[in-house]
Amino acid sequence: MEAERRKLKSKQKKDLEKLKENERYFRSLIENASDIIYRYKLFPKQEYEYISPSVKRNLGYEPQQYYDNPRFNNKIVHPDDRNILKKIQSGDFNFSRPVEIRIIHKNGTVIWYEETITPFHDKEGKLFAIESIMHNISERKKIEERLSYMSFHDSLTDLYNRAYFEEELKRLDTKRQLPLSVVVGDINGLKLINDAFGHKEGDEMLQSCANVLKSCCRSEDIVARWGGDEFSMLLPNTSEEVALNIVKRIKEKSAKTKGGRITLSISLGVATKNKSHQDFTKMIKKAEDNMYRNKLIETKSIISSIISSLERTLFEKSIKTESHTRRIKKMALRLGRAIKLSANETDELSLLATIHDIGKVAILDIILNKKENLSKKEWETIKRHPEIGYRIAISSNQLSSIAEYILTVHEWWNGKGYPQGLKGEKIPVLSRIIAIVDAYEVMITGRPYKKAVSKRKAMAELEKCSGTQFDPDLVKKFIEILKHNSKY
């Protein structure tokens, strides 16, 4: 009997030791956890029965601050979330799901936590305590907020996107928001800018336009990038008269704004819903129609302005000056008259002489003005300019008639030119004229990597390349002109 008692006592001792060991293990686990763990008693009085030391690592506060002040957590919960805390402590809460709550760190920063709460009730069902594990989810919330932002914003311009615009339209298309105006805008000449300077320049134009629209609209207005080069503005409680004043401000500010190297130009249309029964989809269509009508009126002057800007940029980038260009034009027209070009062809030749190298606006200055011989890669870049020039010209009604000539100025009589490898009379005659005259002008004025030569040597070089690079008949006539004119 005594032996059994000793055996039982020994077993109880071992069980107690094991229990203490488990308690030490779990305490160590809790106290070294990165999450905040606490037990909070609500009845008969409010007090913290336990809070893990990790609270200091997480929030900067000492655990003792919680023990000393049972309402301490109420002070550091974000004001917007204090109602959630109140519901938790009253028991008027769904404890089956984690709750997201913001806590203010000792240094003032706001930290998001996901709190998993276990409630404890007495026999009567009254909540008397809660236990909680708080996990820092700030990084997750940042990602969620960023994803949410991106889902409703255009990444390039930082304006709202079309999806958000359409959602807001559903919210704002009510009687209370009348009159409800819409403004639709479209950047003029963006395709031409993209072709001339590349999409980086076009992106700068889009960003400049977005900044102008935001600055001219009010905080309650919805400004969105509708897509491509189109923008939409939703103006609640705004009459057509006020909307037109906003459009006027946009136009005035656009005229003083550059998107990269070109002045911003945007066509705009307005429509206003004044009565509840009106279909707002039709208002948007009306605004678009007004915008396109304005665009037709403005396009000619807009494109002319852009072309002028391109010409100025070409002179700034290139070693060719305006005086050189005038010389090329004079010589080309002289050769054109010698072969009896029509009046229309003469006009086109005059324009071609001025802007046949317009595609070079898209080539880096460092390549255009390089003093050493061009590398193979740099030469390939230079050879792109006829195609760029073609795309610029084809975008403009004023230049489209000479687009093909710009494309073919660097073709050779023997078919070894670029970009298409055309041969002989398949090369337009205007392109053949400019090729000869331009080559002569370049030789007698020089290049960054090559000194100028005498008129005699330049003529000799033209004769040498006659039948290979240049049309032999045109070379013969041009040399006759040069021999009889000391000015060239």
Residue, then its C-alpha position, 0 to 999 in steps of 0.5 A: m500500500e505504501a509502495e503504491r502511494r509513493k508510486l502515485k506521488s512520484k507520478q504526480k510530481k513528474d506530471l507537475e514538472k511536465l506541466k511547469e515545463n510546458e508552461r515555461y515553453f508556452r510562455s517563452l513562445i508567447e513572449n518571443a512571438s512577433d505578434i501582440i498577444y493579450r488577455y483583457k478582462l471586462f467584468p467585474k472591472q476592466e483590466y489587462e491580465y496579460i500583454s506580451p512584451s512584443v508590444k514594445r517592439n511593435l508599438g514602442y509602449e511598455p507593457q506596464q502602461y497597459y497594466d496601469n491604465p486599462r483604457f490605454n488602448n482606447k487612447i492609441v487606437h486611431p480615432d476612426d476605429r474607436n467605434i470598432l473597439k467600443k463594439i468589441q468591448s460591449g460584445d456587440f461584435n462578430f468575433s468569428r472573423p478577424v478585424e482590421i484596426r489601426i493603432i498609433h505608434k509611440n512615434g506617431t505613425v499609424i500601423w494596421y493590425e489584423e486582430t483575431i479575438t476569442p471571447f469568454h462568456d459566463k454562465e449567463g452569456k455575459l462577455f467578461a473577457i477577451e483574448s487577442i492576437m494582433h498581427n501587423i498587416s501594414e505592408r499588406k494594406k499598402i499593397e492593397e491600397r496601391l492595387s486599389y489606386m491602380s485599378f481606378h487610376d491611369s498609371l501614366t497621367d495619374l488621372y482617374n481611368r475610364a472604369y472609375f469615371e463610369e462608376e462615378l457617373k452612376r453615382l453622380d447621375t442624379k437629380r441632386q447633382l443637376p445640372l451635370s456637365v461633361v467635357v470631352g477633350d482630345i490632344n491635337g497632333l499627338k500621333l504626329i508628335n509620337d512619329a516625330f519625337g518618339h513615344k517618350e515625347g508623346d507621353e510628356m505631352l499626355q502628362s502635361c495635358a493631365n496637369v493642365l486639366k487638373s489645375c483648371c478643374r475643381s476638387e469635386d470634378i472627376v477628371a479622367r483619361w478616357g483612353g489614348d489621347e482622349f480625356s473626360m471631365l465630369l462636372p457636378n452641379t455645373s451649368e453649361e456656362v460655367a463648364l464653358n468658362i472652365v474650357k476657356r481656362i484650359k485653352e488659355k493655359s494649354a497655349k502657355t504649356k509645352g509637352g516636351r518641345i511642342t506647345l500643348s493643344i487640345s480640342l474640347g467639347v461640352a454638353t450639359k444635362n439639365k433635366s432628370h429624364q435626359d440620357f447622359t450617354k447622349m450628353i457624352k455623345k453630344a460633347e464628343d460631337n462638339m469636340y470633333r467639330n472644334k477639332l476640324i476647325e482648329t486642325k489646320s492651324i494646329i498642324s501648321s504650328i506643329i510643323s513649324s515647331l518641327e522645322r525650328t527643331l530641325f534647324e536647332k539640331s542639324i548643322k544645316t542652317e536656314s541659309h543652307t536650306r534656302r540655297i538648296k531650295k534655289m538650286a533645286l527649283r533652278l534644276g526643276r525649271a530646267i527639266k520643265l516641271s509643272a507648276n504643281e511639281t515646282d510647288e512640291l519641290s519647294l516644300l520638299a527642299t525645306i523639309h526633306d530631312i524632317g525625320k531627323v528631328a527624332i535622331l539624337d543630336i549627338i549622332l547628327n553632329k558627331k565629328e567622328n565617322l558614324s558607327k554601324k549602329e549609329w548609321e542604322t539609326i540615321k537611315r531611319h529618318p526617311e521613314i520617320g519623315y514619311r510618317i510625319a508628312i502623311s499625318s498632315n494634309q499640308l505635307s501628305s502630297i510630298a510624303e513619298y518624296i521624303l521617303t525616297v530622297h535617299e534611294w540610289w539610281n542603281g538600287k543600293g540606297y535606302p529604305q526601299g532599294l528603289k532603282g532608276e525611274k522608280i524613284p520619284v523625280l523630285s526625290r532625285i533632284i533633292a538627292i543631287v542638290d543636297a549632296y552638293e550643298v553638303m560637300i561644299t559646306g562640310r559635315p562635322y566629320k568631313k571638311a568642305v571641298s571646293k565647287r570643282k571637287a564637288m562637281a567631280e564627285l557628282e560626276k563620279c557618282s552619276g549612274t550609281q547614286f544619282d540620275p545621270d541626266l539630272v547630274k549633267k543638267f545640274i553641272e551645266i547650271l553650276k558652271h554658268n552660275s557663280k553663286y552656287 
